[in-house]
Amino acid sequence: MQEQRKVSVRVPVLTRVEGEGALELDIDNGVITNLKFSIFEPPRLFEKLLEGRDFQEVPDITARICGICPVAYQMSAVHAAEMAFGVQISPWTRALRRLLYCGEWIQSHALHIHLLAAPDFLGFEDALTMAKKFPRVVKRGLKLQSIGNRIMRVLGGRSVHPVNACAGGFYAAPPLDDMRALQAELVTAQEDAYELVRWVASLPMPDDEQDFVSVALHHPDEYPFNEGRLISDDGLDIGIAEYEAHFDEFQMAHSTALHAHLHGKPYLVGPLARVNLLHEQLPAHLLALLEGSDVQFPSRNMFHSMAARALEIAYCIDEAIRILEGYAPTDQPHVAVTPRAGTGFGCTEAPRGMLWHRYDFNADGTVKTARIVPPTSQNQARMELDLHQSLHAFGLEHDDDALRLRAEQVIRNYDPCISCATHFLRLKVNR
Amino acid sequence: MTTAIMGIGSPFGKDQAGWDAVDQLAQQAWAQAAIEHGTLVLHKLDRPGMGLLEHLQRYAHVILVDAVIAPHYAPGMIIPLQREELALWEAPASSHGFGVAEALAMGDALGMLPERLEIWGVVVAD
C-alpha cells in the first residue's frame, strides 16, 4: 500500500562559475505533483560580448565558457569562422584537432566517472571515501585524467583554456619530442583504459529502460569530433546549417538556461547518444570489452551513460596513439584566413554532447551576431523527463534519503556542466 | 634530493600570495644557485585541483605555499600548516570544489603524497 505522505525536495541555489543547479520535487500521496530541474546560469552574456570582436578572438573568448570543456567551444568557433570565410584547413590541422579533442574527452570523462559519478553506483558519499576502498581504481582514473590534461597542454600550451587553436589551424606546431613522449605515455595507459571499460561495465547499475531520442554528429569515416551531419535514431539527418529548422530553444519560467526540443520533444546528446547511434564505428576490440556484462549498445538504460563514457576514453586513447604515430611538425601550422561578410556554423561533439555555434560576420571579420547552444542546455528537458520516469520506476514509497539520492544520481549521470554534478541536494520533508 | 617549492594561486587579488612568494624566492641568490645545481625547482600552479597530485608525485620533498585566511594571525605572516588543519569543503559542490585540501586528502588516501610535504600559508586579510 502506498505510504500517505508528502515529500518536498528543495535545492538551494548554488553559485558556481559554470552555472547553478536546482531541483524542486514534490510528492503527494504517491504522485509526483511538481518536478523542476533548473539551471540558474547567471547572465554571462557571452553572445553579446562576442559582438564586435575579431574572429580570431572568438576561440579564446568562448573557451572561457567552460573550464572543463574549453576545447569544444574553441573547435565549434573555429569551424564556424572557417565555414564563413571559405577556409580549407590542412589534413595536418584536422588530425591535430582530433587529438586535442581526444585530450578533452579523456580528462572530462575520467573526472566525471571517478570523482563525480562512480561513488553513486558503489554507495559512497563522495570520491574521497571511495578512494579509501578502491584506491587502485581512483589512481587509475586520476592517471587517465592527467593524460588527457597532458594532451591539451602539449597541443594547447595549457590544460585549461588552451591557447594554440585558431581559425585556419594552430598558431604553432607542437615539438616532435613532446609528441613522442606523449605517445609513449598513452601507450602505457592503453590497458588502463581497457580495464576501466570492463570495470564500469561490471558496476551494479539500476535497470531503468526508457524511451528517448539520441542525437549526435555523424561522419561516414570516423567517430565524430569536429565534423559531420546531425542524425538521430528517429530519422533526423541534416546538415549543421539546418539546425535551427529542426531544433527549438525555449525559455522555461523556472530556468534561466534555455530548454531545447527536437521536433517538439526532448532529446539526448552526449556519450550515450553517441554510442547508441555510432557504436558500429567503434573498433570491435573496444566493444568486445563489454562481453559478459549487462551493458550492450544501443541501450535504453540511461545509467549506461557511464559505460559509454568509459568506452569513449578507451577510443580516445587508441585514436590519440594513432594520430601521434603519424605526427610530424610543420612550418605551416595554419593557413591564411581572409575574412569576409557571411554566416558560419560550427557543430562539434563536446564531452557532454553536441555543441552548436552560429556566427554572422562583418566584412572585416568582426562578429555581428553569435548564437551558442551548449549540450547541458539541450539535455535539460530530457533530464526532467528522466527524473519523472526514474523516480516512478524506483518507487516513490522509498524513504526520503533514498529518493534524494536517486534524484541526484539521475542528474549526475548526465554529467551536466554545472554544480549539480556532485552531491548537493538537501531534502526538506513536509509531512 | 630535489626540493620543489610550489606556489598555489590564481590571478585574483590576494590569491596570488603563493605566486608572489615563489617570485620573491626566484630573486634570491641562494635559490638561483640551488636551481642551477638541480637541488631546487620552483613552480607556480594555477588552481591545480586534483592535478596537484600529478605535480607532487614527481618529487620526494615538496613545499607548498598558498594564501590562507587565518583570523588569529596578522596579514603577511608566514605560518606552517599541518595537512589536517586544512578545512575540507563540507560537501564539494562541483568539480570546482576540489582544492588543495581535497587534493591532499585524496593523495593521503591513495598513498600519493611525497615523502616530505611541508605546507606554508601566507596569511592574507579576509
Interface residues (C-beta under 8 A of the other chain):
Chain A: L14 R16 V17 E18 G67 I68 L111 L115 L116 D126 A127 L128 A131 K132 P135 V138 K139 L142 Q145 S146 N149 S159 V160 I418 S419 C420 A421 T422 H423 F424
Chain B: D46 M50 G51 L53 E54 A91 P92 A93 S94 S95 H96 G97 F98 E102 A105 M106 A109 L110 G111 M112
